[in-house]
Amino acid sequence: MKILLGGVPLGCDNVGDEAIITCVVQLLREIVPDAELTVSTREGEKTARLLNVRTVPLYGFPPEPAWEAFAGEVRRHDVYLWFGATGLSDYPESALRLLDIARGAGVKTIVWGVGMNSQLNPAFYKAGGKRLKLLRLLTLCSLKLVDWVKVYEEALCRRTREHIRRTLEKCALVVLRDGESVRELGRCGIDSAVTGADTAILLESSPPPLAPAPESKRIGFCISAQNAVRDPGGIRKLWNVLLERPDVRLVLIPMNPKTDRKLMLEIASGIDRPERVECLERDLPAEVQACAGQCRLVVSSRLHLLILAANAGVPGLGIERGSKIANFLKAFGRNSSGSVENCDFDELRRQILELLDRSPEENRREMEAGMSVLRARLAAAAELLRQALRGS
């Protein structure tokens, strides 16, 4: 059996996406050990070396989506497994076209472990430029009785949700990573989706990358440069307040090793106690997870640092970018501390101090309770995946 894996922009400096593909490959080798796996990625040589898989170029994303090349490649396979993070809402048009092409080539299609935010990506579904000006003018001409900007944007979303329904109802299996995503997909008319979990919960850690600091309590931070926190000064102030405690060290953990690192180092510039701030220089998912495991807690506006920390038994606090972080934290009885647009830094500080002064053992017990539920959901979904692949 030949399986082509793709759907998210792999090889594009996103530790979370690389964690997912690492674990998807691991899972497939467990349930279909004789399958030949091919991964679509921009980092073909590196991925082939790390995962021992065949690789092909990244299809479906700028600057060259290469639709015709994808059509030729997917025909060589029995299954196209489209997996990812929040792809159904982040870049649905790319996802749907890849699935449609594969289906048109007579290849079985499976959607695996994907999340879906409550809002489709504003970058694609908001009016802009000349069109926005025209729609605003039409609104004024109607004496504001009709909001033509809203009418246009809602029409775009309806069209895409209908496309999602038409495409996914033809898939052999659709597994999403949480119940909230399943309910969101239900708004598109799909009621057969299965609730699983993010495959990255299977990731194993490497040896710890940071030097031991037995007298310190490390707090890991990832502030994403994508949809960045609107008030970086609030982050800097929070860091200074935390560092007033002599036992605290801050660890900057970039999930994009280029853009996140640059942003966080800029925020940290001029901080009061720079000698107690360190920045992780590793970018392999297992190393990032091991680093998170050396912290008492992590704070992140990227979902997958929270997932990797949870794997290591370390609690996380989130700053929202869409609904995905809140959806994950619910498994552990926690809420996010506001959003990147409006972060409640006082509440965030309170939650940080609460977790910081709890014992690591107590934190691990709390995390294990939530993770056991996620692992059970993933195991049940993996059995359905095995059955779907067996029929290929």
C-alpha positions as CSV (number, residue, x, y, z in Angstrom):
1,M,0.0,0.0,0.0
2,K,1.3,3.5,-0.9
3,I,0.1,6.4,1.2
4,L,0.8,10.1,0.3
5,L,0.8,12.4,3.3
6,G,0.2,16.1,3.0
7,G,-2.1,19.0,3.7
8,V,-0.2,21.4,5.8
9,P,2.9,23.5,4.8
10,L,5.5,21.1,6.1
11,G,9.1,22.2,6.0
12,C,8.2,25.8,6.6
13,D,9.7,26.5,10.1
14,N,6.8,25.3,12.2
15,V,7.8,22.9,15.0
16,G,4.2,22.0,15.6
17,D,3.6,20.8,12.0
18,E,6.8,18.8,12.2
19,A,5.7,17.2,15.4
20,I,2.5,16.2,13.8
21,I,4.1,14.5,10.8
22,T,6.6,12.8,13.0
23,C,3.8,11.2,15.0
24,V,1.6,10.5,12.0
25,V,4.4,8.5,10.4
26,Q,5.0,6.7,13.7
27,L,1.3,5.8,14.0
28,L,1.0,4.6,10.4
29,R,4.0,2.3,10.8
30,E,2.3,0.8,13.8
31,I,-1.1,0.1,12.2
32,V,0.1,-0.6,8.6
33,P,3.8,-1.6,8.9
34,D,4.1,-2.7,5.3
35,A,2.9,0.7,3.8
36,E,5.2,2.8,1.7
37,L,4.9,6.4,3.0
38,T,5.6,9.6,1.0
39,V,5.6,13.0,2.6
40,S,4.9,16.3,0.8
41,T,7.3,18.9,2.3
42,R,9.5,21.8,1.5
43,E,12.3,20.2,3.5
44,G,12.6,17.0,1.5
45,E,16.1,15.9,2.4
46,K,15.8,16.7,6.1
47,T,12.5,15.0,6.4
48,A,13.7,11.9,4.5
49,R,16.7,11.7,6.8
50,L,14.8,12.2,10.1
51,L,11.7,10.0,9.3
52,N,13.1,7.5,6.8
53,V,10.4,8.2,4.3
54,R,10.2,9.1,0.6
55,T,9.5,12.8,0.1
56,V,8.0,14.9,-2.7
57,P,7.8,18.7,-3.0
58,L,5.3,20.7,-1.0
59,Y,2.0,20.9,-3.0
60,G,-0.8,23.3,-2.6
61,F,0.9,26.4,-1.2
62,P,2.6,29.5,-2.6
63,P,4.7,30.4,-4.3
64,E,4.1,27.5,-6.5
65,P,1.2,25.2,-5.6
66,A,2.0,22.8,-8.5
67,W,-1.5,21.4,-8.9
68,E,-0.7,19.5,-12.0
69,A,2.4,17.9,-10.5
70,F,0.4,16.9,-7.5
71,A,-2.2,15.3,-9.7
72,G,0.5,13.2,-11.3
73,E,2.1,12.2,-8.0
74,V,-1.1,11.3,-6.2
75,R,-2.1,8.8,-8.9
76,R,0.9,6.7,-7.9
77,H,-0.7,6.1,-4.5
78,D,-3.6,4.2,-3.0
79,V,-4.4,6.7,-0.3
80,Y,-4.1,10.4,0.1
81,L,-4.1,11.2,3.9
82,W,-4.6,14.9,4.5
83,F,-3.6,15.8,8.0
84,G,-2.8,18.9,9.8
85,A,-3.2,21.5,12.5
86,T,-6.2,23.9,11.9
87,G,-6.1,23.5,8.1
88,L,-9.9,23.3,7.5
89,S,-10.2,26.9,8.7
90,D,-6.7,28.3,8.2
91,Y,-6.4,27.5,4.5
92,P,-9.4,25.5,3.4
93,E,-9.2,26.3,-0.3
94,S,-5.8,24.6,-0.6
95,A,-7.0,21.6,1.5
96,L,-10.1,21.1,-0.5
97,R,-8.4,21.4,-3.9
98,L,-5.8,18.8,-2.9
99,L,-8.5,16.4,-1.7
100,D,-10.6,17.0,-4.8
101,I,-7.7,16.3,-7.1
102,A,-6.9,13.1,-5.3
103,R,-10.5,12.0,-5.3
104,G,-10.7,12.8,-9.0
105,A,-7.7,10.6,-9.6
106,G,-9.5,7.7,-8.0
107,V,-7.4,7.7,-4.9
108,K,-9.0,7.1,-1.5
109,T,-9.0,10.3,0.7
110,I,-8.8,10.5,4.4
111,V,-8.8,13.6,6.7
112,W,-6.8,12.9,9.9
113,G,-6.4,14.8,13.1
114,V,-7.4,18.2,11.8
115,G,-8.8,21.1,13.8
116,M,-11.2,23.7,12.8
117,N,-11.6,27.2,14.4
118,S,-14.9,28.8,14.9
119,Q,-13.9,31.4,12.3
120,L,-12.5,30.9,8.8
121,N,-9.1,32.6,8.2
122,P,-9.8,36.4,8.1
123,A,-6.9,36.8,5.7
124,F,-9.0,35.0,3.0
125,Y,-12.6,35.8,4.1
126,K,-12.5,39.5,4.7
127,A,-13.1,42.1,2.1
128,G,-10.1,44.4,1.3
129,G,-8.7,46.9,-1.2
130,K,-11.0,48.3,-3.9
131,R,-13.7,45.8,-3.1
132,L,-13.9,46.9,0.5
133,K,-14.2,50.5,-0.6
134,L,-17.0,49.7,-3.1
135,L,-18.9,47.6,-0.5
136,R,-18.7,50.4,2.0
137,L,-20.0,52.9,-0.6
138,L,-22.9,50.5,-1.4
139,T,-23.7,50.4,2.4
140,L,-23.8,54.2,2.5
141,C,-26.0,54.3,-0.6
142,S,-28.5,52.0,1.1
143,L,-28.6,54.5,4.0
144,K,-26.8,51.8,6.1
145,L,-29.9,49.6,5.9
146,V,-27.8,46.8,4.4
147,D,-24.2,46.1,5.5
148,W,-22.8,45.0,2.2
149,V,-19.4,44.2,3.6
150,K,-21.0,41.7,6.0
151,V,-23.2,40.3,3.2
152,Y,-20.2,39.7,1.0
153,E,-18.0,38.1,3.7
154,E,-20.8,35.9,4.9
155,A,-21.4,34.8,1.3
156,L,-17.7,33.8,1.0
157,C,-17.9,31.8,4.1
158,R,-21.1,30.0,3.0
159,R,-19.5,29.1,-0.3
160,T,-16.5,27.6,1.4
161,R,-18.5,25.7,4.0
162,E,-20.5,24.2,1.2
163,H,-17.3,23.2,-0.6
164,I,-16.1,21.6,2.7
165,R,-19.3,19.6,2.8
166,R,-19.1,18.4,-0.8
167,T,-15.5,17.3,-0.5
168,L,-15.4,15.8,3.0
169,E,-18.6,13.7,2.5
170,K,-16.7,11.8,-0.1
171,C,-13.8,10.9,2.2
172,A,-13.4,7.4,3.5
173,L,-12.8,8.7,7.0
174,V,-12.8,12.2,8.7
175,V,-11.2,12.4,12.1
176,L,-10.9,15.8,13.9
177,R,-8.8,16.6,16.9
178,D,-11.5,17.8,19.3
179,G,-15.2,17.9,19.8
180,E,-15.4,21.6,19.2
181,S,-13.9,21.1,15.7
182,V,-16.4,18.3,15.1
183,R,-19.3,20.6,16.0
184,E,-17.8,23.4,13.8
185,L,-17.7,20.9,10.9
186,G,-21.3,20.1,11.6
187,R,-22.1,23.7,10.7
188,C,-20.9,22.7,7.2
189,G,-23.3,19.8,7.0
190,I,-20.9,17.0,7.9
191,D,-22.2,14.8,10.8
192,S,-20.1,11.8,10.4
193,A,-16.8,13.2,11.6
194,V,-15.0,11.4,14.5
195,T,-13.5,13.0,17.5
196,G,-9.9,12.0,17.9
197,A,-6.9,14.0,19.2
198,D,-3.9,15.8,17.9
199,T,-1.5,13.1,16.8
200,A,1.4,15.1,18.3
201,I,0.4,13.7,21.7
202,L,2.4,10.6,20.7
203,L,5.7,12.5,20.5
204,E,8.5,11.2,22.7
205,S,11.1,13.5,24.2
206,S,14.9,13.7,23.5
207,P,17.4,14.2,26.4
208,P,17.0,17.6,28.1
209,P,18.7,20.3,26.0
210,L,19.1,22.9,28.9
211,A,21.7,22.8,31.6
212,P,20.3,21.7,35.0
213,A,19.2,24.6,37.2
214,P,18.0,22.8,40.4
215,E,17.6,26.0,42.4
216,S,15.4,27.7,39.7
217,K,11.9,27.5,38.5
218,R,11.8,27.8,34.8
219,I,8.8,29.3,32.9
220,G,8.7,28.6,29.2
221,F,7.2,31.2,26.8
222,C,6.3,31.2,23.2
223,I,4.9,34.4,21.8
224,S,4.0,33.8,18.2
225,A,5.1,36.3,15.5
226,Q,2.0,35.1,13.5
227,N,-0.9,37.2,14.7
228,A,1.4,38.7,17.3
229,V,0.3,39.9,20.7
230,R,-0.9,43.4,20.2
231,D,0.7,44.7,23.4
232,P,4.3,43.4,23.4
233,G,5.0,45.9,26.2
234,G,2.6,44.0,28.4
235,I,4.7,40.8,27.8
236,R,7.9,42.7,28.7
237,K,6.3,44.1,31.9
238,L,5.1,40.6,32.8
239,W,8.5,39.1,32.4
240,N,10.1,41.9,34.6
241,V,7.5,41.2,37.3
242,L,8.2,37.5,37.2
243,L,11.9,38.0,37.3
244,E,11.5,39.9,40.6
245,R,11.4,36.5,42.2
246,P,15.0,35.3,42.5
247,D,14.0,31.7,41.8
248,V,12.5,32.4,38.4
249,R,14.2,31.8,35.1
250,L,12.5,32.5,31.7
251,V,13.0,30.2,28.7
252,L,12.0,31.5,25.3
253,I,10.9,28.5,23.3
254,P,10.3,29.5,19.6
255,M,7.9,27.3,17.7
256,N,8.9,29.1,14.5
257,P,12.7,29.1,15.0
258,K,13.1,32.2,12.9
259,T,10.2,34.6,13.4
260,D,9.2,33.7,16.9
261,R,12.8,33.8,18.1
262,K,13.3,37.2,16.5
263,L,10.1,38.6,18.1
264,M,10.8,37.3,21.6
265,L,14.4,38.5,21.6
266,E,13.1,41.9,20.6
267,I,10.6,41.9,23.5
268,A,13.3,40.7,25.8
269,S,15.8,43.5,24.8
270,G,16.2,45.9,27.7
271,I,14.7,43.5,30.2
272,D,15.8,44.1,33.8
273,R,17.5,40.8,34.5
274,P,18.7,39.4,31.1
275,E,21.1,36.9,32.8
276,R,18.0,34.9,33.9
277,V,16.5,34.7,30.4
278,E,17.6,31.9,28.0
279,C,16.4,31.1,24.5
280,L,16.2,27.6,23.1
281,E,18.4,27.2,20.0
282,R,17.0,23.8,19.0
283,D,14.1,23.2,16.6
284,L,13.5,19.4,16.5
285,P,10.1,18.6,18.0
286,A,11.6,16.1,20.5
287,E,14.1,18.6,21.7
288,V,11.5,21.4,22.1
289,Q,9.3,18.9,24.1
290,A,12.3,18.0,26.3
291,C,12.9,21.7,26.9
292,A,9.3,22.2,27.9
293,G,9.7,19.3,30.3
294,Q,12.5,21.2,32.1
295,C,10.0,24.0,32.9
296,R,7.5,24.3,35.7
297,L,4.9,25.6,33.2
298,V,4.7,27.1,29.8
299,V,2.8,30.1,28.4
300,S,2.1,30.1,24.7
301,S,0.1,31.7,21.9
302,R,1.0,28.7,19.8
303,L,-1.1,25.6,20.4
304,H,1.6,23.0,19.9
305,L,4.0,24.2,22.6
306,L,1.0,23.5,25.0
307,I,0.6,20.0,23.5
308,L,4.3,19.2,23.8
309,A,4.4,20.5,27.3
310,A,1.4,18.4,28.2
311,N,3.2,15.3,26.8
312,A,6.0,16.1,29.3
313,G,3.6,16.5,32.2
314,V,4.0,20.2,32.3
315,P,0.9,22.5,32.5
316,G,0.3,25.3,30.0
317,L,-1.4,28.7,29.9
318,G,-2.6,30.1,26.7
319,I,-3.1,33.4,24.9
320,E,-5.7,32.9,22.2
321,R,-5.3,33.0,18.4
322,G,-8.6,31.7,17.3
323,S,-10.4,29.0,19.4
324,K,-7.9,26.2,19.2
325,I,-6.0,27.0,22.4
326,A,-9.2,27.3,24.4
327,N,-10.4,24.0,23.0
328,F,-7.2,22.2,24.1
329,L,-7.0,23.7,27.5
330,K,-10.6,22.6,28.3
331,A,-9.2,19.0,28.6
332,F,-7.4,20.2,31.7
333,G,-10.1,22.4,33.2
334,R,-8.3,25.6,32.2
335,N,-9.2,28.7,30.2
336,S,-7.0,31.0,28.1
337,S,-5.9,34.3,29.5
338,G,-7.5,36.5,26.9
339,S,-6.4,36.8,23.3
340,V,-3.5,38.3,21.3
341,E,-5.8,41.3,20.8
342,N,-6.7,41.7,24.4
343,C,-4.6,39.7,26.8
344,D,-5.4,39.9,30.5
345,F,-1.9,40.2,31.9
346,D,-3.0,40.4,35.5
347,E,-5.0,37.2,35.2
348,L,-2.1,35.6,33.4
349,R,0.3,36.5,36.1
350,R,-2.0,35.2,38.8
351,Q,-2.3,31.8,37.0
352,I,1.4,31.6,36.4
353,L,2.2,32.2,40.1
354,E,-0.5,29.6,41.1
355,L,1.1,26.9,38.9
356,L,4.7,28.0,39.8
357,D,4.2,27.3,43.5
358,R,2.5,23.9,43.1
359,S,4.7,20.9,43.2
360,P,5.7,19.3,39.9
361,E,4.1,16.1,41.1
362,E,0.7,17.8,41.5
363,N,1.0,19.4,38.1
364,R,1.9,16.1,36.5
365,R,-1.1,14.4,38.0
366,E,-3.4,17.1,36.7
367,M,-1.9,16.8,33.2
368,E,-2.1,13.0,33.2
369,A,-5.8,13.1,33.9
370,G,-6.4,15.1,30.8
371,M,-3.9,13.3,28.6
372,S,-5.4,9.9,29.4
373,V,-8.7,11.1,27.9
374,L,-6.9,12.4,24.7
375,R,-4.9,9.2,24.3
376,A,-8.0,7.1,24.6
377,R,-9.7,9.1,21.9
378,L,-6.7,8.9,19.6
379,A,-6.4,5.1,20.1
380,A,-10.1,4.7,19.2
381,A,-9.7,6.9,16.1
382,A,-6.5,5.0,15.1
383,E,-8.5,1.7,15.0
384,L,-10.9,3.3,12.6
385,L,-8.0,4.5,10.5
386,R,-6.6,1.0,10.5
387,Q,-9.9,-0.3,9.2
388,A,-10.2,2.3,6.6
389,L,-6.7,1.6,5.3
390,R,-7.3,-2.2,5.4
391,G,-10.0,-1.6,2.8
392,S,-7.6,0.1,0.4
